[in-house]
Amino acid sequence: MKSPRILVFSGSLRAASYNQKLATIAAGAAREVGAEVTLITLRDYRMPLF
């Protein structure tokens, strides 16, 4: 069986975001049980905010 592939991101753009910290913790936990995890930070992507 293949490892699950998971994309993790938070909805906050703040540098000291609690949501980003939680996303990092969740990504680490998923990796520990064998998932292939991609963690992205939305600050790195230009997009319009409405």
C-alpha positions as MATLAB code, in Angstrom:
seq = 'MKSPRILVFSGSLRAASYNQKLATIAAGAAREVGAEVTLITLRDYRMPLF';
ca = [
       0.000    0.000    0.000;
       1.321    3.433   -0.903;
       1.885    6.098    1.717;
      -0.795    8.796    1.760;
       0.219   12.116    0.228;
      -0.906   15.095    2.295;
      -0.736   18.834    1.575;
      -0.666   20.954    4.742;
      -1.123   24.727    4.864;
      -2.603   27.319    7.173;
      -4.825   30.228    6.250;
      -2.792   32.888    8.046;
      -0.247   35.201    6.448;
       1.281   36.417    9.727;
       4.924   35.527   10.362;
       4.231   34.409   13.962;
       1.005   32.565   13.123;
      -0.307   30.026   15.627;
      -2.055   28.292   12.729;
       1.254   27.852   10.904;
       2.814   26.382   14.056;
      -0.088   23.924   14.376;
       0.213   23.015   10.686;
       3.913   22.267   11.214;
       3.127   20.036   14.198;
       0.399   18.211   12.251;
       2.744   17.692    9.293;
       5.386   16.234   11.595;
       2.875   13.849   13.159;
       1.724   12.686    9.725;
       5.334   12.087    8.646;
       5.955   10.009   11.787;
       3.243    7.550   10.768;
       4.545    7.259    7.211;
       2.712    9.893    5.195;
       4.400   11.873    2.434;
       3.764   15.469    3.519;
       4.159   18.763    1.673;
       3.985   21.812    3.941;
       3.490   25.167    2.249;
       3.356   28.701    3.565;
       0.821   30.883    1.786;
       3.041   33.942    2.371;
       5.304   32.485   -0.318;
       2.571   32.760   -2.980;
       1.221   36.006   -4.396;
      -2.533   35.929   -4.485;
      -5.335   38.449   -4.151;
      -7.032   38.738   -0.789;
     -10.709   39.609   -0.898;
];
